[in-house]
Amino acid sequence: AEQRARSDHSADLIASMLVKGWGLTADYCPRCDTPLVREKATRRMFCVDCDLFVMTEAEAAEAMAKQKSAAAAAAAAGGNAGAGANGPA
C-alpha cells in the first residue's frame, strides 16, 4: 500500500512537470528508480522524488574533468606566485 501511494505521488509530480513543459525521459533515477523528467531549456534531467537534478555518466565525467583542470590551473598559478614571494631576497 505504501509503495502504491509513493508511486501515485511520483506520477502526480511528473504530470505536474509535464504540464509545465518538461519532457519525460527513458532514464530512471539511480537513487530511487523514478522516471526522470528533462527541462527543455537546459536539457538537465530531474528526479521529482529526490528533488534533485541528475547527471548522465558522460556529464559527470565532463564535470570532473573541468574540476581537475581548474584545480590544476589554480595550483600552477598559486605555485608560481608562492615561489616568487618566498624566494631568496
N, C-alpha and C positions, 0 to 999 in steps of 0.2 A: 504494500500500500504506500509506503514511504517513497519507494522507487518510482511509482506511478505519479505521485504528487510532484516529485522533483522533475520528472520528465515533462509533465504538463506545464510546470512553471518555466522550464527551459524553452518549451515550444512557444509559450506566450511571449517571452523575452525576445526570441528570434523573430517572431512575427512582428513585434514592435519595431525591431531594427529594419526589417524588410520594408515596412510601411514608410520608414524614414529615408529609404533609398539605398540601404546597404544591400549587398548581394550574398546569397548563400553559397558556400564553397563545398567541395567534395572532401575537404580536410576536417579532421577532428582534433580537439584539444588534447595535447599529450598528457595533461594532468587529470582531466575528468571525463574525457571521451565525448564531450558535447560537440555537435557540429559547429564549425566556425562560420562567422559572417565576415564579409570584406567591405571595408569602407571604399566607396567608389573613387573618391578624390585622391586618396593617398595609397590605395591598394593594400593597406595594412589589414591583417586578419585579427579578429577579436573573439574572445570566448565570453559569452553572456553569463555563464555560471561562475567562472573565476573572476570576472570583471577585469580582465587583463588582455592587452594586445599580445599576440603570439607571432613569433618569427619562424620562418621556414629554416631548415638547416643551412641553406645557402645564404640567407640573410644573416643568420647568426655568425657564420664563418666570415662573411664580409665585415660585419661589425667588429669581430675580434681582430681581424687584420688591420682595420683602421685604428683600433685602440693601441695595438702593438706599434704601429707606425708612429702614432702621436707620442707614445711613451718613449720610443727610441729617439725621436726628434727632440723632445724635451730634455732627455738625458744628455744628448750631444750638445745642445745649447747650454745646459747647466754646467756640464763638464768643462766646456771651453771657457765660460765666464769664470768659473771657480778657479781654474788653473792660473788665469791671469791675476786674479785678486790675491791668491795665496802664494804666488811665486816669490823667488828671492828679490830683495829690494836692492 
